[in-house]
Amino acid sequence: MKKKNNLMVCSHCQKKVEDELCLICPHCENQFTSEHSLNSHMSQTQKIMTKKLTSYLAARFLAEPNFPSNNRFEIFTSLPFTNFGHQPLLDAKQFLHILFSTVEEIKEKMKAIRLFSRVLWLFFVIWIVALLLINTVKYDALFAFFFISFVFLIILWFLRSRYVIKSYHQISDLRAKLIADLMSDSYVEPNVLKQEDLDKINRQLKFYGNGEIGNKDLMPVLVVTDDQHPFPGYGRLQAEMTYICPPKKEKLDTKYDLSKVEEEIRSSIQDRVKSIHLKDVKFGEIMTIHGDTIPINSPLLDTSKVPLLWLRKDLRHQYLNESEGLSYRTFFVVQVSFPESMTLAFFFIRFFFAGNALGCHISVTTLGPLEWDQQYFQRRLLRHTVEKKDRFIWKLYWRNILKWKILLNKDGELDRLKIAREANKDKERFQSNFLPGSVSRVKLKDKFDMNKRQIERYQDEFQEIIEENTLWPGVCFKTYNLREESSYTFTLDFYGRSESISTVKTIYDQLSKALLDQFDELGFSVKEYRDEEGNYSINAEKIEQLIVGEKVRVHNKNVRQKNNPSKNVTTT
């Protein structure tokens, strides 16, 4: 979004909008802040991590034996009324470009097969017609034509079969090369995407957020649909702590402004965390909203009734005041990056008054590396090399003879070698056979693929849903967050795990001490959190028991227990 001559200019369609409070462009329906917030506030460390993670995730899809499969590509089309949420360290644009550029290259290689298939079907029809005419018309020429067309049909079928096999080999080699390039950071995107595909990708990008914090103008918006997953997109909730400090006797009659108190404590926390000298740490704000409290007419929903991913900080109060009954909270966030282990840790901090006592709630979440490491891709590439050797029948025949010799040989050493070979072998094929016609149907789908009649029916149904609901209807869907669905909660590296957990514990310890020190200076009693010697007794045991080795994946049951006191109990 740019401001020009007191008008807002959309960065997508370059058209002017007179309403300065508008978040959604009325011309192209894109959020003004989407493009602006992608990478502009990323540190160099985060840019490197983002590029690596995006490459690994794209390589994982390319490594699937049935790539490209139309069923797998359905996850890249957003469901009605929903978006894909925030996905830290994922460059959605680059990711989609890699996948669909590869699909276009594969389609190009399959064009000749489709031509062969059409000619084959043509001759098959001609042969059937000739077969039917033989019984009614007795001409030697017709019989000769039938025989010749049959022979030609067999030859054409044989040539097509050989060309199909050759195309499978070419596709396998292409995928292996792209995976190797992505791993070595030497990938160059081919210029094969059509304008139609680029437009579809750009339309889908508004449903992705990168979860970047630290932007002075914008804050990420998180829609919560599962109480067990209060910060969707930012990993697994690992620990929680609440501090409640009543005012000191001499401060009982003092009135505090929460915003000013919060500003002072935030500044103290930033100074204390920066003193630890971490490689990459960021501070910012996010807003969480309970999905089943969003009014259908809330300005936090765009024209398609999809929740906004970003909110301008200067418009926060205006938009929230127009959303009656909305349940939301704003959190101060500390983000710590561990580039060696591709892990992020987040500290979500919220301040509030409990009567005249000042409270602070701290939540810790972690988002670890992808479940596929470099060794996985090396095994897949090695599997491709093995399958490449099997392309020549005589080599495959000779290798099978050698295998039988080992089986028949009673030498124990050879038997042990065979056990070791089978144990370390990647048993999943690198390239599976698929129907050539199925590749042509693989594409990124959206509502623009529908015909005029389907669009009219869709709009009528959409309008009826809006008229029949008072709250956001998207709460009934489980949104698919590719980043979380593909990641561990924490790094699995033996040494990196202990080092990262120690760092998280140190940050938590310093963060807690900083806010308690500030509470004390502001006139609130912290004696409940001090021992007899005056040292802080901060419960950091949960930090030492972080969940590692598990997937972040949290399946939304779409069930929330309202007004249940047991779900609001916090421990100190």
Buried (B, 14 or more C-beta within 10 A) or exposed (E): BEEEEEEBBBBBEEEBBEEEEBBBBEEBBBBBBBBBBBBEBBBEBBEBBBBBBBBBBBBBBBBBBBBBBBEBBEEBBBBBBBBBBBBBBBBBBBBBBBBBBBBBBBBEBBEBBBEBBEEBEEBBEBBEEBEEBBEEEEEEEBBEBBEEBBEEBEEBBEEBEEBBEBBBBBBBEBBBBBBBBBBEEEBEEEEBBEEEBEBBBBBBBBBBBBBBBBBEBBBBBBBBBBBEBBBBBBBBBBBBBBBBBBBBEEBEEEEBEEEEBBEEBBEBBBEBBEEBEBEBBBBBBBBBBBBBBBBBEBBBBBEBBBBBBBBBBEBBEEBBEEBEEBEBBBBBBBBBBBBBBBBBBBBBBBBBEEEBBBBBBBBBBBBBBBBBEEEBBBBBBBBBEEBBEEEEEEEEEEEEEEEEEEEEEEEEEBEEEBEEEEEEEBEEBBBEEBEBEBBBEBBBBBBEEEEEEEEEEEEEEBEEBEEEEEBBBBBBBBBBBBBBBBBBBBBBBEEBBEBBBEBBBBBBBBBBBBBBBBBBEBBBBBEEBBEEEEEEEBEBEBBEEBBBEEBBBBEBEEEBEEEEEEEEEEEE
